[in-house]
Amino acid sequence: MTAGLPILRLGDILLSGLMSDLDDKTALAFTDELTTRIANEDIRGVVIDISRLEIIDSFVARVLMQLAGTGRLLGARMIVAGMRPAVALTLTELGLQLTGVTTALNAEQAMELLGWRRPAEEASRAS
């Protein structure tokens, strides 16, 4: 865990979240740990849940775009999940685009986009 930002592993997917008090030091440590784990643990997907973010600024948007680009270069797909409508509006109003970032309504949808299925779903499909 880096600077209060846990990164959980579920198979070959990493799951983490951002909080509104993200500063430069925490962002750099988070980016470093996440990219190191992608490379060392053969990770194919990353979900970053931003549902706890009330606002987003150009710094956080830049961090997300950099993570997506770095993840892609390392062979992982990154999905940002849980964007609140107010955050989406703020990004639009500021003219900020999360270029190269796939989004999902929530973490569960993001996991499904990466091919993750809940065990109950798999069991009912096998019947």
N, C-alpha and C positions, 0 to 999 in steps of 0.2 A: 504494500500500500504506500502510495506516494502522497505526502503532504495532505492527508485526509481524503484523498480521492481513491477509493478502492477500485481495483480492476479484477473482476471475477472471470474465471475461465470456465466455459461450458463446452466441453469437447474441443473443437478447433475454432471456437468463437470466444472473443473477449467482450465483456460487458462492463461498462462504466458509466459514470454520470458527471455532469458539470454543475457547479453551483455558482451563484451570482458573484461571489466574492473572489473570482479567479484573478490572481495577480500574475505578473511576469514570472516570478520565481516558481510559483506553483505550476503555471502553464508549461514552463521549460522542463521541470521535473516530470510532469505528467507525460509530455510528449516524448521525453527520453525513455521513460519506463515502458510506455506503450509500444514505441517502435522497437525497442530491444526485445520485448516479449513477442512481438509479431515475428521478428527474425529468428529468435532462438527457439520458439515453441511451435513453429510450423502452423501459424494462425492463418485462416482463410477469410475470416470476417470479424469486424469490430462494430459493436453497437455502442453509441454514446447517447445516453438519455439526457436531454436538456429540459425535461418537464419541470424541474425545480427553478429554472431561470425565469425570472419575472421580466427581465429586460435583457437585451443583447446590444453590444456595442461593436464598433469596428475591430477592436482587439480580439474579442471572443470569436467573431466571424472569421478573422484571419487565422486564428489558432485552429478552428475547425477545418478550414480549407487546406492549411498546411498539413494537418493530420491526414486528411483524405488523400492528398497527393503523395505524401510519404508512404502511407499504407499501401496505395496502389503500386508504387515502385517496389515495395517489398512483397507484393502478391496477395494483399488482403483487400477486401472490399469493406468500406466504412459506411455505416448508415447512422444518421442523426435521427433520433426518435423523440417524440413528445413535445414538439414545438407548439407553444401556446399561440393562439390567434394574435394576441398583442405583440408577441415577438416577431411573428411573420409580418405584421403590419409595420413594425418599427424597421425591420430590414428593408422592406419596400420603400418606406418613406426616406430612409437614409441612402437609398440607391445601392445597398449592399446585396451582392448575390453570393450564395454559397456554391461557387463554381466547382463542379466535380464532386459535390456532396449529394448522396442519395438521402432522401428523407422518408420517414414513416410516421404514422399517427401516434404510435406507441411502441414500447420495447417489444411487445409480443409480435406485432406486425413486422418489425425489423428482423426479429429472429426467424419468422416465417420466410421473409425475403431471402434470408441466407440458407434456407433449407432445413431449419430446425423445426421439428414436430414434437408436440406434446405426446408423451407415452400413451395417454388415453386415446388420442386420435389414431395413433399407429395401430393400437390393439383393435379399435373398431373397424379400421380399414382392412385388417387381416381377416376378419370374420366373413 
